[in-house]
Amino acid sequence: MSPHLCSGKIFVTGGAGFIGSHLVDRLCQNNFDVVVFDNLSAGRKENIEKWFETSNFKFVFGDLLLSEKIPHDLSGCETVFHLAANPEVRAGSENPTLHFEQNVLATFNLLEAVRKAESVKTLVFTSSSTVYGDAYEIPTPENYAPLKPVSVYGASKLASEALIASYAYTYGFKAVIYRLANIVGARTKHGVIHDFIRKLKENPKSLEILGDGTQKKSYLHVSDCLEAMLIGLEASKEKVEIYNIGSDDQVSVKEIADIICGKMGLNNVQYMFTGGVDGGRGWKGDVKFMLLNSNKLKQLGWKPKFNSRQAVERAVEEILKTGLKNY
Ligand SMILES: NC(=O)c1ccc[n+]([C@@H]2O[C@H](COP(=O)([O-])OP(=O)(O)OC[C@H]3O[C@@H](n4cnc5c(N)ncnc54)[C@H](O)[C@@H]3O)[C@@H](O)[C@H]2O)c1
């Protein structure tokens, strides 16, 4: 990792979560000064506790919805990685307020703090493939339009992107926005892999599968995702730079179930498909087919080490080895 990647202190919201804690590992291993800001609603201290004794690391137990404290904690930071969010796409179909508050309002509060702190030069944001909705162009490139999210989660990410872009232009910092495919690996606490392993540990004889099982999406291992984020950050030139991050292929939900059963040594598991909604989607707002065009990052030299199937296999092995946490 280049020492010039980030200047000054780095502020990581959501740094105790799945992707955030892997990012923090990479930054701390490379001796950057890191401040993690997390309310531990989904993140865990144990994901980052190995850095607690390090002099260039600080953990702040804080909530982006309680905005008064953020400017103080952010003071002196030059780079912000904003990962804190509620990432459960399905949750928004039952409770839209959740995604408005945890994703849009939280981002707005952070941006206000960034504006007041004046030290921030670059803000990096983890957006999502869900901003594209049911794209008719697959693989979907960054300049695909019109963006019509089909989930409140996707809408909350698109709204956050818009806020970030406007603040970057108005208040003079650079923004790097990543639209991520499904990211998988150790420490995850949500998503299809986590859900299936949890259910199979409870009942190894049958598995409820949301939807019709034919949903096909791109999966990327967290190590490939971080590599892409760091390469993109270093190369970005525009005031507001947007990159897709995903693998070049897809796996179906049924294939993921097969991989997990195989890795858990389970035979003859009976799959119970819920049938789903709107033509086999897992839930209202589920995008059934997702594949991103990541050529913009590839032209910078990034290449994922693992395809979707390999990423899923690796993530399942890692999760089975370390155990499921807090489910
Ligand atoms: N995992 C994926 O497949 C995926 C795909 C696309 C985008 N993303 C985005 O990447 C980011 C990280 O996702 P993740 O999978 O690591 O999720 P995660 O739930 O593991 O991490 C989110 C972290 O944010 C913290 N947090 C939530 N609300 C907060 C608040 N109000 N104040 C302070 N901290 C708060 C949580 O405690 C948690 O540590 C999120 O923005 C998510 O939307 C993830």
The ligand as an SDF file (V2000), in Angstrom:
LIG
                    3D

 44 48  0  0  0  0  0  0  0  0999 V2000
  -21.4350   -6.1210    2.5930 N   0  0  0  0  0  0  0  0  0  0  0  0
  -21.8850   -5.8730    1.3650 C   0  0  0  0  0  0  0  0  0  0  0  0
  -22.1180   -6.7890    0.5750 O   0  0  0  0  0  0  0  0  0  0  0  0
  -22.1110   -4.4460    0.9030 C   0  0  0  0  0  0  0  0  0  0  0  0
  -22.5020   -4.2230   -0.4270 C   0  0  0  0  0  0  0  0  0  0  0  0
  -22.7110   -2.9140   -0.8510 C   0  0  0  0  0  0  0  0  0  0  0  0
  -22.4880   -1.8500    0.0140 C   0  0  0  0  0  0  0  0  0  0  0  0
  -22.1090   -2.1120    1.2980 N   0  0  0  0  0  0  0  0  0  0  0  0
  -21.9030   -0.9730    2.1990 C   0  0  0  0  0  0  0  0  0  0  0  0
  -20.6210   -1.0920    2.8020 O   0  0  0  0  0  0  0  0  0  0  0  0
  -20.6650   -0.5550    4.1290 C   0  0  0  0  0  0  0  0  0  0  0  0
  -20.1740   -1.5850    5.1270 C   0  0  0  0  0  0  0  0  0  0  0  0
  -21.0320   -2.7090    5.0780 O   0  0  0  0  0  0  0  0  0  0  0  0
  -20.7900   -3.9950    5.9890 P   0  0  0  0  0  0  0  0  0  0  0  0
  -21.2830   -5.1450    5.2300 O   0  0  0  0  0  0  0  0  0  0  0  0
  -19.4190   -3.9800    6.5050 O   0  0  0  0  0  0  0  0  0  0  0  0
  -21.8460   -3.7190    7.1570 O   0  0  0  0  0  0  0  0  0  0  0  0
  -21.6920   -3.8080    8.7450 P   0  0  0  0  0  0  0  0  0  0  0  0
  -23.0770   -3.7670    9.3170 O   0  0  0  0  0  0  0  0  0  0  0  0
  -20.8200   -4.9470    9.1260 O   0  0  0  0  0  0  0  0  0  0  0  0
  -20.9270   -2.4660    9.0800 O   0  0  0  0  0  0  0  0  0  0  0  0
  -21.5880   -1.2420    9.3160 C   0  0  0  0  0  0  0  0  0  0  0  0
  -20.9700   -0.6370   10.5640 C   0  0  0  0  0  0  0  0  0  0  0  0
  -21.5550    0.6430   10.7980 O   0  0  0  0  0  0  0  0  0  0  0  0
  -21.8380    0.7680   12.1870 C   0  0  0  0  0  0  0  0  0  0  0  0
  -22.9480    1.7350   12.2820 N   0  0  0  0  0  0  0  0  0  0  0  0
  -24.2060    1.5850   11.8000 C   0  0  0  0  0  0  0  0  0  0  0  0
  -24.9380    2.6840   12.0590 N   0  0  0  0  0  0  0  0  0  0  0  0
  -24.1110    3.5570   12.6880 C   0  0  0  0  0  0  0  0  0  0  0  0
  -24.2770    4.8660   13.1990 C   0  0  0  0  0  0  0  0  0  0  0  0
  -25.4670    5.5080   13.1350 N   0  0  0  0  0  0  0  0  0  0  0  0
  -23.2370    5.4850   13.7830 N   0  0  0  0  0  0  0  0  0  0  0  0
  -22.0440    4.8520   13.8870 C   0  0  0  0  0  0  0  0  0  0  0  0
  -21.8190    3.6010   13.4220 N   0  0  0  0  0  0  0  0  0  0  0  0
  -22.8530    2.9660   12.8320 C   0  0  0  0  0  0  0  0  0  0  0  0
  -22.1940   -0.6360   12.6350 C   0  0  0  0  0  0  0  0  0  0  0  0
  -22.0420   -0.8430   14.0260 O   0  0  0  0  0  0  0  0  0  0  0  0
  -21.2080   -1.4690   11.8260 C   0  0  0  0  0  0  0  0  0  0  0  0
  -19.9910   -1.6210   12.5130 O   0  0  0  0  0  0  0  0  0  0  0  0
  -22.1110   -0.1120    4.3560 C   0  0  0  0  0  0  0  0  0  0  0  0
  -22.2030    1.2550    4.0290 O   0  0  0  0  0  0  0  0  0  0  0  0
  -22.8870   -0.9290    3.3460 C   0  0  0  0  0  0  0  0  0  0  0  0
  -24.1070   -0.3120    2.9880 O   0  0  0  0  0  0  0  0  0  0  0  0
  -21.9090   -3.3770    1.7700 C   0  0  0  0  0  0  0  0  0  0  0  0
  1  2  1  0
  2  3  2  0
  2  4  1  0
  4  5  1  0
  4 44  2  0
  5  6  2  0
  6  7  1  0
  7  8  2  0
  8  9  1  0
  8 44  1  0
  9 10  1  0
  9 42  1  0
 10 11  1  0
 11 12  1  0
 11 40  1  0
 12 13  1  0
 13 14  1  0
 14 15  2  0
 14 16  1  0
 14 17  1  0
 17 18  1  0
 18 19  2  0
 18 20  1  0
 18 21  1  0
 21 22  1  0
 22 23  1  0
 23 24  1  0
 23 38  1  0
 24 25  1  0
 25 26  1  0
 25 36  1  0
 26 27  1  0
 26 35  1  0
 27 28  2  0
 28 29  1  0
 29 30  1  0
 29 35  2  0
 30 31  1  0
 30 32  2  0
 32 33  1  0
 33 34  2  0
 34 35  1  0
 36 37  1  0
 36 38  1  0
 38 39  1  0
 40 41  1  0
 40 42  1  0
 42 43  1  0
M  CHG  2   8   1  16  -1
M  END
$$$$
